[in-house]
Amino acid sequence: MDTLTAASAPVTDPRPGLALGLRRAELGRPGAPVLRGVDLDVRPGELLTVVGRSGCGKSTLLRTLAGLLPTLSGEATADGAAITGPDADRALVFQEDGLLPWRSVRGNVELPLAIRGLGRAERRDQAAGWLARVGLPDRARDLPQRLSGGQRQRVQLARALVGSPRAVLMDEPFGALDARTRGEMQLLLVDVLGETRATVVFVTHDVDEALLLGDRVALLGGGPVRTLDVPSPRDPDAAALPETLSLREQILASLRQS
């Protein structure tokens, strides 16, 4: 029976999170830039949520930090070094889970370790540990088609984290889930990431999700990127606090004007 909490031995001696940065960056594809003059610092180990209207460049920004899109001008950096392509230190989590349908749940989680050449026994041990953390210890042999949407996203999260990345880049990972499952996944993400020191950039169109999860919120669209501190990160009870409500209205007003 599935559980909704991350129950496993804690991660030992996790590596520090990456510092990610954009400097005077123009982002997009050649001939079709969507963001210009972007300056942004993502602090090591923080969870930065990114919000903005549809088409404002949220996913473009994320893919640039992942190394999938080069900057058109300016620079993107990880720990001060130029980002020139994808790297195992930067894991991506998408709204579509991208699980390989012919591989078991365990096989999907093991895939990054297999690519890196780890032995079978070590791959299985690490995959089992992460499946326990995301609440799926008994589903290792199942094929993805036997899982619900929320369960598939938990497998994707385990696959992203099994290689101990120093940054996790998440593109509206819970956007296709129903409200109850989305809430469960938000709590699970907070639980699991609490065991690591990874830097997280989390793109969402949901302001309440941004305020629940983020240490800071980055606002895209209508001018320079702005970042706002969240008063009580990852505290569900903080949603009704006056300072949180004030910040929520400030963000919504900014989105209306962008």
C-alpha positions, -999 to 999 in steps of 0.1 A, spaced: 0 0 0 14 34 -10 24 60 16 25 97 12 56 104 33 93 99 25 102 71 48 138 60 45 173 65 59 183 102 56 207 112 28 242 113 43 266 142 36 246 157 7 266 179 -16 260 216 -14 235 232 -39 246 250 -70 246 287 -72 229 296 -105 230 329 -123 219 349 -153 237 381 -163 223 405 -189 209 375 -206 187 374 -237 168 341 -237 149 322 -264 157 309 -298 176 327 -326 153 353 -341 127 347 -314 139 360 -280 113 360 -252 133 375 -223 159 403 -225 183 417 -200 177 391 -174 197 394 -142 190 366 -116 209 350 -88 196 317 -74 213 310 -40 228 277 -32 202 254 -14 172 278 -18 139 269 -34 131 297 -59 96 296 -74 91 314 -108 57 328 -118 45 348 -148 18 348 -175 17 321 -201 43 328 -228 64 351 -207 95 328 -208 93 307 -176 101 274 -193 127 291 -215 145 304 -184 144 269 -169 158 253 -200 186 278 -202 196 270 -167 195 233 -176 218 238 -205 192 228 -231 191 263 -246 221 286 -249 217 323 -241 214 345 -272 236 371 -254 248 375 -218 256 345 -197 242 317 -177 264 302 -149 265 274 -124 289 281 -94 303 309 -115 312 287 -145 295 292 -179 267 267 -186 275 252 -219 251 222 -220 233 196 -198 251 182 -168 243 155 -142 245 182 -115 213 198 -129 182 175 -130 150 183 -148 114 174 -138 86 182 -162 48 182 -161 49 152 -184 67 125 -165 86 111 -195 88 76 -180 99 49 -205 68 26 -208 88 -6 -215 109 -2 -183 96 -10 -148 93 16 -122 127 5 -108 142 5 -142 131 40 -148 146 52 -115 178 33 -122 183 48 -156 205 78 -147 227 55 -127 229 30 -155 240 58 -179 267 67 -154 279 31 -154 270 21 -118 268 -17 -112 235 -35 -110 235 -41 -72 243 -4 -64 217 8 -89 190 -14 -73 199 -4 -38 198 33 -46 166 30 -66 149 11 -38 159 38 -13 144 65 -34 112 46 -41 108 43 -4 113 80 1 86 89 -24 62 63 -10 63 36 -36 84 8 -21 60 -19 -34 57 -8 -70 92 -14 -82 83 -41 -107 52 -24 -121 52 -8 -155 43 30 -156 10 23 -172 -2 7 -140 4 39 -120 -18 69 -114 -7 104 -125 5 113 -90 24 80 -87 41 85 -120 52 120 -109 67 104 -77 86 80 -99 99 110 -120 110 128 -88 128 97 -76 145 94 -110 156 130 -109 170 128 -73 186 93 -74 218 108 -89 222 134 -61 220 164 -84 231 198 -69 202 216 -86 167 204 -95 148 224 -122 111 218 -122 87 229 -149 51 229 -136 55 193 -124 22 192 -107 2 212 -132 -17 183 -147 -27 167 -113 -61 171 -95 -62 194 -65 -59 166 -39 -30 148 -56 -13 182 -62 -14 190 -25 0 156 -16 29 160 -41 37 195 -27 40 181 8 60 151 -5 84 175 -24 89 195 8 96 163 28 120 148 2 139 180 -5 143 185 32 168 156 31 190 173 5 209 206 0 199 209 -36 190 242 -51 155 241 -66 140 264 -94 103 256 -96 82 271 -124 45 274 -117 15 294 -129 -1 289 -94 6 318 -71 -5 299 -40 18 271 -49 47 296 -54 40 311 -20 38 277 -3 70 262 -17 94 291 -23 120 308 -2 116 336 -28 93 342 -58 107 355 -91 83 375 -112 87 373 -150 71 396 -176 67 434 -180 103 444 -173 133 432 -152 130 400 -132 119 408 -96 124 385 -66 104 387 -35 111 370 -1 84 347 11 76 353 49 71 317 59 83 292 33 68 257 33 43 264 61 8 256 50 -6 275 79 10 307 67 -14 311 38 -38 331 59 -12 354 76 -16 391 67 20 393 53 14 363 30 -20 377 18 -3 410 11 25 394 -9 -1 373 -28 -20 404 -38 13 421 -48 22 392 -71 -13 391 -86 -12 428 -93 21 425 -110 8 396 -132 -22 417 -142 0 446 -152 26 424 -172 
